[in-house]
Amino acid sequence: MIRTSELTAIVTGAGSRRGIGRATAHTLAAAGWNVAVLDLDEAGAKETADEVATAHDVRTVGVACDVTDPVSVDAALAVLEAELPPVGALVNNAGITSPVPFLEVTDAEWEKVFAVNIRGAYAVTRRVAPGLAERGFGRIVFLSSVSAERGGGVFGGVAYSAAKAGQLGFARALARELGPQGVTVNAVAPGLIDTDITGGALEGERKEALLAGIPVGRNGRVADVADLITYLCRPESGYITGATYDVNGGSHIH
Ligand code: NAD
């Protein structure tokens, strides 16, 4: 029997205080997982790790990691492999958005959005997946976005929508490859969630207009997404793979 208390879940980008990653670190720990927090922001990563260990009595580490830099990814994974039980789950949550319209986007902006959302997810997944396959159990979850499905229109522009759509293909193809090894791979596609990712750029009338298009009448909370991710990571969720789960309050029904 698979016991989450004997495994570690990695959550990338879980350093930000009001972010989906930190909330997910908490819900995974509440479900028994030991948790490794990787984030560009070392202080934030350590703060999340300490907070989660105290609240849920699980083992945690918080490590500085730039997912776009393979050397940094290797170093962070070496730390958690030395300090925590074997990895059983990976949540590819680190991400950045960009609202720049296509006719104004620069090569550098485009590359940056893809570097974090796609190459970063690749770098961590490429290093973690062999161990999951070898041990015969694993859960991988990608943080895509409703922007991938509806073609932007919330905050993210073309670069963000393209990168988040890329994650859907990544997850689906990987699900097909790793299914025989007991590793499931899924994506979640949140709508507008109340975090700091937009840097406060979605306020006032624009926010009101977006809220008017959400059937449940509110924007999303980090806990809404964290609960879904934790559900997909359960050992019992082994028959769910290659799926995209919407968590958008009905703002995009398809
Ligand atoms: P957030 O900005 O609160 O958190 C993102 C975290 O990623 C930060 O802690 C940041 O330091 C970290 N990060 C950025 N670049 C990194 C890098 N190169 N290496 C390591 N860490 C890095 O954002 P959030 O709203 O919690 O978003 C989490 C994920 O959910 C992202 O992938 C985002 O695209 C996705 N998402 C968010 C929303 C939303 O409305 N908030 C909607 C759909 C999808």
Boltz pocket constraint, residues with backbone or C-beta under 6 A from the ligand:
constraints:
  - pocket:
      binder: B
      contacts: [[A, 12], [A, 13], [A, 14], [A, 15], [A, 16], [A, 18], [A, 19], [A, 20], [A, 21], [A, 38], [A, 39], [A, 40], [A, 41], [A, 44], [A, 65], [A, 66], [A, 67], [A, 68], [A, 92], [A, 93], [A, 94], [A, 95], [A, 96], [A, 97], [A, 116], [A, 120], [A, 143], [A, 144], [A, 145], [A, 146], [A, 189], [A, 190], [A, 191], [A, 192], [A, 193], [A, 194], [A, 195], [A, 196], [A, 197]]
      max_distance: 6.0
